[in-house]
Amino acid sequence: MAKRSDIVVAKVYFSDSPDGKLRPCIVLSDERYNSSGFALVAPITTSGDEYCLPIGKSDCDCDLAGGSGARFDGIAKIPLSQIRHRIGRTKDGFYWKLASKIRELIE
């Protein structure tokens, strides 16, 4: 089961790709929510802007492409079946910084 702060590879859908793309994502939701068969995720991308929180080697325990960032304006609810595998985990500090960015965006 996916756990909060996990970095997973999952099929996510974007407006420019109706077929979906395999992307690394950060699991935002807790295990109780995930037990429903779904997870809330923030996709990780290499193209950044003001809505993309940079994620570096010190922020997680896996290797991501240089210039990667978590899109806090692209949160998606996905079925757990779309998660292919886990590749790592974010550090607590990064997870809570990302949660703070999401909160700032919606307040």
C-alpha positions in Angstrom: 0.0 0.0 0.0 1.1 3.5 -0.7 2.2 5.6 2.3 2.3 9.3 2.9 5.6 10.7 1.7 6.4 7.8 -0.7 7.7 8.6 -4.1 6.1 6.3 -6.6 5.9 5.9 -10.3 2.3 6.2 -11.4 0.2 6.8 -14.4 -1.2 10.3 -14.2 -3.3 12.3 -16.6 -2.6 15.8 -17.8 -4.7 18.1 -19.9 -2.1 17.8 -22.7 -2.1 14.0 -22.7 -5.4 12.2 -22.5 -3.6 8.8 -22.5 -1.7 9.6 -19.3 2.0 9.5 -18.6 4.1 7.5 -16.2 5.6 10.0 -13.8 7.2 10.0 -10.3 4.7 11.4 -7.8 4.7 12.1 -4.1 1.9 10.4 -2.1 0.1 13.1 -0.1 -2.7 11.1 1.5 -2.4 9.1 4.7 -2.8 5.3 4.9 -6.4 5.5 6.1 -7.4 7.4 3.0 -5.3 5.1 0.8 -7.1 2.1 2.2 -10.1 3.2 0.2 -8.2 2.2 -3.0 -7.2 5.7 -4.0 -4.3 8.1 -3.2 -3.8 11.8 -3.6 -0.5 12.5 -5.3 1.6 15.5 -6.4 3.3 14.8 -9.7 7.1 15.4 -10.0 8.3 17.1 -13.2 11.5 18.6 -14.5 9.8 21.8 -15.8 9.4 24.2 -13.0 7.6 27.5 -12.3 6.2 29.2 -9.3 3.9 26.3 -8.6 6.6 23.7 -8.6 8.6 23.1 -5.4 12.2 22.1 -6.2 13.2 18.7 -4.8 16.9 17.9 -4.5 19.0 15.0 -3.4 18.8 16.1 0.3 15.0 16.1 0.2 14.5 12.4 -0.6 16.2 9.0 -0.6 16.1 8.3 -4.3 17.7 9.7 -7.5 15.5 12.1 -9.4 16.4 14.0 -12.6 18.2 17.2 -12.0 15.9 20.2 -11.8 12.9 18.1 -10.5 10.1 19.6 -8.6 6.7 18.7 -7.1 3.8 20.3 -8.7 1.6 21.6 -5.9 -1.0 22.9 -8.3 -1.4 19.4 -10.0 -2.7 17.3 -7.2 -4.6 14.2 -8.5 -6.7 11.5 -7.0 -5.6 8.2 -8.6 -6.6 4.6 -8.1 -3.9 2.6 -6.4 -3.8 0.3 -9.4 -2.2 3.2 -11.4 0.8 3.1 -9.1 3.5 0.9 -10.7 6.1 0.9 -7.9 7.7 2.8 -5.1 11.1 4.4 -5.8 11.8 6.2 -2.5 10.5 8.6 0.1 10.7 12.3 0.8 12.2 13.6 4.0 9.6 14.8 6.6 10.8 18.4 6.2 10.2 18.4 2.4 6.8 16.7 2.8 5.6 19.4 5.2 7.0 22.2 3.1 5.0 20.8 0.2 1.9 20.6 2.3 2.4 24.2 3.3 2.7 25.3 -0.3 -0.6 23.5 -1.1 -2.3 25.2 1.9 -1.0 28.6 0.8 -2.4 28.0 -2.7 -5.9 27.3 -1.5 -6.2 29.8 1.3 
